[in-house]
Amino acid sequence: MYELIAKRPGIAVILIFVAFIIGLAVSVAREAGTTDTTTAGSPAPTVTKTVTAEPETPKTVTKTKTVTKTPKACKTALKFAEELDEQHNGLHRTSGYAVSYAEQGDRAELDEATRIAEQTIEDIKNTRSDYREAAAECKNE
């Protein structure tokens, strides 16, 4: 590896950039993971419906049925959490490809992988914002 860097000094810059991207992905994953665990333990609200029926005899019979419903905001937050997970996986894969392209000296593919990684990071920022909004709404229900 040191021989490759000595022959091509630009490789060192590329490897540092790839390490930065991987570090950023890990940081984003940790932040999203800590936010996600706070909503996972939230209990779903319980709806109770009481029905009174009068049989032929003069006795009153009461039946209670408990139904648990997940609020829409919580389902939305879970959807965004799953989307974040997929985006982080994609960023991880792209970073791996970028390292391979850097080792091979394939500048065009490395540039494309970098463009994809940068777009994925922007997508993660947007999805994280949507997730936080839905999670806050879920906690208030």
Backbone bond lengths (Angstrom), bond angles and torsions (degrees), N, CA, C in turn:
res aa  C-N    CA-C-N  psi(-1)  N-CA   C-N-CA  omega(-1)  CA-C   N-CA-C  phi
1 M - - - 1.442 - - 1.528 110.51 -
2 Y 1.354 116.28 -42.28 1.465 119.98 -179.84 1.533 111.05 -64.45
3 E 1.325 116.00 -33.59 1.467 119.40 178.79 1.526 110.56 -66.48
4 L 1.359 115.32 -39.30 1.463 119.98 178.78 1.524 110.49 -63.57
5 I 1.317 116.93 -42.47 1.461 121.42 179.82 1.527 110.25 -66.67
6 A 1.335 116.65 -38.77 1.457 119.94 179.53 1.537 110.79 -65.44
7 K 1.331 116.76 -37.48 1.463 120.68 -179.67 1.525 111.86 -75.33
8 R 1.332 115.53 -35.00 1.467 120.91 -177.90 1.530 108.89 -130.92
9 P 1.296 119.19 91.13 1.466 121.93 -177.52 1.527 112.82 -62.21
10 G 1.307 118.95 -24.88 1.465 121.69 179.28 1.522 112.31 -64.64
11 I 1.310 117.03 -24.85 1.467 121.65 179.17 1.529 109.92 -62.09
12 A 1.318 117.63 -37.87 1.463 121.05 -179.97 1.527 110.14 -60.38
13 V 1.314 117.19 -41.92 1.465 121.25 178.86 1.527 110.13 -64.27
14 I 1.296 116.03 -42.96 1.467 120.56 179.80 1.526 110.19 -63.51
15 L 1.327 117.86 -44.41 1.464 121.11 -179.96 1.526 111.22 -64.15
16 I 1.311 117.10 -37.71 1.469 120.05 177.22 1.529 109.68 -64.41
17 F 1.330 117.05 -42.26 1.464 120.55 178.39 1.526 110.98 -62.26
18 V 1.324 117.25 -44.21 1.472 120.91 179.16 1.523 110.10 -63.09
19 A 1.324 117.45 -41.37 1.470 120.32 177.92 1.524 110.03 -62.18
20 F 1.329 117.10 -38.08 1.462 120.74 177.39 1.524 110.55 -62.15
21 I 1.329 116.75 -45.24 1.469 121.18 -179.89 1.528 110.34 -61.75
22 I 1.313 116.89 -44.05 1.476 120.57 179.48 1.524 109.47 -63.95
23 G 1.321 117.83 -43.26 1.465 120.85 177.99 1.514 111.48 -61.23
24 L 1.318 117.28 -40.69 1.455 121.33 177.75 1.525 110.80 -63.41
25 A 1.318 116.45 -41.73 1.472 120.46 179.20 1.525 110.53 -62.70
26 V 1.313 117.60 -42.75 1.470 121.00 179.36 1.526 109.93 -64.04
27 S 1.321 117.15 -42.07 1.461 121.68 179.13 1.520 111.17 -61.41
28 V 1.330 116.30 -45.51 1.459 120.67 179.72 1.529 110.04 -64.85
29 A 1.320 116.56 -40.26 1.473 120.32 -179.92 1.522 110.84 -63.72
30 R 1.321 117.30 -41.46 1.468 119.90 178.98 1.517 110.98 -64.47
31 E 1.331 116.69 -43.49 1.461 120.21 -178.68 1.525 110.70 -63.56
32 A 1.315 116.27 -44.37 1.465 119.63 179.42 1.520 110.43 -66.45
33 G 1.323 117.70 -36.19 1.467 121.42 -179.93 1.513 112.01 -65.24
34 T 1.324 118.79 -39.34 1.459 120.31 -179.26 1.511 110.80 -71.00
35 T 1.312 118.11 -35.27 1.458 120.62 178.56 1.517 109.90 -69.85
36 D 1.322 116.33 -37.63 1.457 121.67 -175.71 1.524 111.59 -65.51
37 T 1.343 117.64 -38.30 1.453 119.40 -174.98 1.518 112.08 -70.64
38 T 1.323 119.35 -22.43 1.455 120.09 -179.50 1.520 111.77 -71.81
39 T 1.323 117.83 -27.09 1.455 119.22 -179.14 1.525 112.28 -93.25
40 A 1.327 117.19 -17.28 1.466 119.34 -175.85 1.510 111.77 -64.82
41 G 1.337 119.33 -32.00 1.449 121.74 -176.88 1.519 113.35 -86.99
42 S 1.308 119.47 -0.46 1.454 121.84 -177.96 1.522 109.14 -69.07
43 P 1.337 117.13 126.04 1.466 118.92 179.82 1.527 110.50 -74.60
44 A 1.308 115.06 146.41 1.460 120.02 176.70 1.529 108.49 -77.43
45 P 1.331 118.96 143.57 1.460 120.52 179.33 1.525 110.77 -65.35
46 T 1.327 114.76 152.50 1.453 121.35 -178.68 1.522 109.28 -110.69
47 V 1.328 116.16 132.44 1.454 121.28 177.17 1.526 107.21 -107.86
48 T 1.318 116.57 126.64 1.462 121.13 -179.79 1.518 108.79 -113.71
49 K 1.316 115.90 130.78 1.461 121.35 -179.79 1.523 108.37 -123.20
50 T 1.317 116.84 125.14 1.457 121.69 -179.67 1.524 109.05 -107.82
51 V 1.338 115.51 130.11 1.456 121.51 -179.75 1.521 107.80 -121.71
52 T 1.311 116.15 128.64 1.459 121.08 178.37 1.522 108.49 -107.34
53 A 1.335 115.47 126.58 1.462 120.19 179.62 1.530 108.90 -121.15
54 E 1.319 116.87 143.22 1.455 120.67 179.10 1.530 109.30 -110.21
55 P 1.342 116.14 109.36 1.466 118.72 177.53 1.537 110.11 -75.12
56 E 1.314 116.75 -179.79 1.462 121.23 -177.97 1.525 111.74 -62.92
57 T 1.314 116.43 -30.92 1.462 119.13 177.36 1.517 108.65 -80.73
58 P 1.295 120.74 158.79 1.449 122.82 -175.37 1.536 114.66 -71.14
59 K 1.351 119.93 5.77 1.460 121.86 179.08 1.535 110.16 -76.09
60 T 1.348 116.41 148.72 1.464 121.50 174.41 1.521 107.92 -103.60
61 V 1.310 115.69 128.85 1.459 121.34 179.72 1.535 108.14 -112.86
62 T 1.329 115.90 129.69 1.465 120.46 178.82 1.517 108.65 -113.54
63 K 1.339 116.49 128.63 1.456 121.99 177.69 1.522 107.54 -116.16
64 T 1.328 116.27 134.92 1.460 121.10 179.15 1.519 108.87 -119.73
65 K 1.342 115.26 131.13 1.449 121.13 178.64 1.527 107.44 -123.77
66 T 1.334 117.22 126.28 1.453 122.03 -179.69 1.525 109.04 -102.88
67 V 1.331 115.65 126.81 1.458 121.52 -179.54 1.529 107.93 -122.79
68 T 1.319 117.16 128.24 1.462 121.64 177.81 1.522 108.51 -101.67
69 K 1.344 116.06 126.29 1.459 121.39 -179.37 1.529 108.84 -121.12
70 T 1.309 116.11 138.65 1.461 121.20 175.83 1.523 107.60 -89.86
71 P 1.340 116.73 123.86 1.467 119.14 -179.81 1.530 111.81 -61.91
72 K 1.327 115.44 151.89 1.458 121.47 -178.56 1.531 111.78 -59.25
73 A 1.344 117.08 -39.63 1.473 120.48 -179.10 1.531 110.57 -62.38
74 C 1.320 117.35 -35.62 1.468 120.59 179.13 1.529 110.83 -70.25
75 K 1.319 116.38 -39.35 1.465 119.90 176.48 1.528 110.14 -63.70
76 T 1.329 116.05 -39.18 1.467 120.40 178.23 1.519 110.65 -64.28
77 A 1.338 116.87 -43.06 1.472 120.80 178.85 1.524 110.41 -61.48
78 L 1.310 117.49 -41.11 1.470 120.95 178.18 1.530 110.71 -64.27
79 K 1.322 117.06 -39.04 1.469 120.74 178.50 1.533 110.14 -61.61
80 F 1.346 116.42 -44.14 1.463 119.91 178.83 1.529 111.40 -67.11
81 A 1.332 117.67 -35.89 1.465 120.49 177.75 1.530 110.39 -63.77
82 E 1.323 116.88 -42.16 1.469 120.37 176.97 1.527 110.77 -64.22
83 E 1.332 116.76 -39.27 1.461 120.82 178.80 1.538 110.23 -64.51
84 L 1.338 117.01 -40.81 1.463 120.68 176.75 1.524 110.85 -60.49
85 D 1.323 116.22 -41.96 1.457 120.47 179.72 1.528 110.38 -61.04
86 E 1.324 116.94 -44.64 1.465 121.03 178.83 1.532 110.90 -63.51
87 Q 1.323 117.02 -41.22 1.462 120.54 -179.90 1.540 111.03 -65.46
88 H 1.332 116.55 -40.55 1.470 119.39 178.10 1.527 110.98 -65.06
89 N 1.319 116.54 -39.41 1.469 119.55 176.64 1.526 110.81 -62.26
90 G 1.324 117.08 -42.47 1.461 121.02 178.30 1.525 111.85 -63.08
91 L 1.333 116.82 -40.37 1.461 120.62 178.94 1.533 110.39 -65.46
92 H 1.323 115.59 -39.15 1.465 120.19 178.33 1.536 110.20 -62.84
93 R 1.337 117.30 -45.69 1.466 121.18 178.36 1.528 110.95 -61.16
94 T 1.333 116.25 -45.97 1.463 120.72 -179.14 1.522 110.75 -61.49
95 S 1.328 117.63 -39.55 1.471 121.04 178.23 1.528 110.59 -63.30
96 G 1.322 116.20 -39.36 1.466 119.89 177.02 1.517 111.92 -62.70
97 Y 1.342 115.89 -43.08 1.462 119.43 176.90 1.523 110.64 -62.63
98 A 1.334 116.49 -40.95 1.466 120.68 -178.93 1.527 110.96 -60.70
99 V 1.328 116.95 -40.85 1.461 120.34 178.04 1.532 109.87 -62.54
100 S 1.324 117.06 -43.74 1.472 120.71 178.81 1.521 111.16 -61.93
101 Y 1.335 116.19 -44.01 1.465 119.48 179.75 1.525 110.94 -64.83
102 A 1.329 117.10 -36.61 1.465 120.46 178.44 1.528 110.28 -65.30
103 E 1.329 116.37 -42.67 1.466 120.51 178.63 1.528 111.37 -62.84
104 Q 1.336 116.20 -35.90 1.465 120.83 -179.14 1.527 111.95 -82.18
105 G 1.322 116.54 -12.47 1.457 120.26 -177.73 1.515 113.23 74.46
106 D 1.331 117.34 23.08 1.464 122.16 -178.60 1.528 108.72 -88.07
107 R 1.302 116.48 90.59 1.463 122.96 -173.38 1.530 112.26 -63.88
108 A 1.330 118.00 -41.74 1.467 121.09 -177.92 1.527 111.43 -63.05
109 E 1.335 116.23 -45.94 1.474 119.91 179.18 1.531 110.89 -67.69
110 L 1.324 116.63 -36.76 1.469 120.56 177.86 1.526 110.27 -63.53
111 D 1.318 116.92 -42.70 1.466 120.82 177.85 1.528 110.82 -61.95
112 E 1.332 116.80 -41.72 1.468 120.75 179.13 1.531 110.46 -65.54
113 A 1.326 117.39 -43.30 1.469 120.93 178.19 1.528 110.29 -62.45
114 T 1.314 116.91 -38.50 1.462 121.25 178.16 1.523 110.68 -64.79
115 R 1.331 116.86 -42.53 1.467 120.71 178.15 1.528 110.69 -61.84
116 I 1.323 116.21 -43.79 1.468 120.70 179.42 1.531 110.09 -63.90
117 A 1.331 117.51 -42.87 1.467 121.40 179.74 1.522 110.67 -62.07
118 E 1.320 117.14 -44.04 1.465 120.46 179.75 1.525 111.32 -62.79
119 Q 1.341 117.18 -40.45 1.464 120.57 178.05 1.528 110.62 -66.51
120 T 1.319 116.30 -40.35 1.464 120.33 179.37 1.522 110.60 -63.77
121 I 1.315 117.45 -39.18 1.468 120.92 178.29 1.533 109.98 -62.77
122 E 1.325 117.38 -41.35 1.473 120.18 176.62 1.533 110.51 -63.43
123 D 1.331 116.77 -42.00 1.467 120.74 178.04 1.523 110.70 -61.45
124 I 1.326 117.03 -40.61 1.461 121.59 179.16 1.530 110.02 -62.76
125 K 1.313 117.44 -43.23 1.475 120.73 179.08 1.527 110.54 -59.77
126 N 1.330 116.89 -44.64 1.466 120.47 179.90 1.519 111.91 -66.07
127 T 1.324 116.64 -44.67 1.464 120.52 -179.56 1.523 110.38 -65.42
128 R 1.343 117.28 -39.28 1.463 120.91 179.29 1.527 110.35 -61.35
129 S 1.321 117.34 -39.88 1.465 121.73 177.91 1.530 110.28 -63.47
130 D 1.330 116.80 -45.79 1.468 121.32 177.58 1.523 110.82 -62.04
131 Y 1.345 116.46 -41.27 1.464 121.00 179.96 1.533 110.63 -61.83
132 R 1.322 116.65 -47.62 1.472 120.17 -178.18 1.526 111.21 -60.56
133 E 1.321 116.47 -40.28 1.472 120.52 178.96 1.532 110.86 -63.87
134 A 1.328 116.56 -46.03 1.474 120.16 -180.00 1.525 110.58 -67.93
135 A 1.330 118.07 -37.82 1.468 120.85 179.50 1.531 110.65 -64.91
136 A 1.333 116.91 -41.43 1.464 120.36 178.47 1.535 110.36 -62.64
137 E 1.323 115.74 -41.93 1.479 119.88 178.11 1.524 110.47 -64.81
138 C 1.330 116.56 -39.24 1.459 120.60 178.78 1.528 111.33 -62.80
139 K 1.328 116.45 -41.33 1.474 120.30 179.62 1.513 112.34 -65.11
140 N 1.318 117.44 -27.12 1.470 121.27 -179.00 1.514 112.89 -83.84
141 E 1.318 117.75 -12.54 1.480 119.19 -179.05 1.508 110.76 -85.47
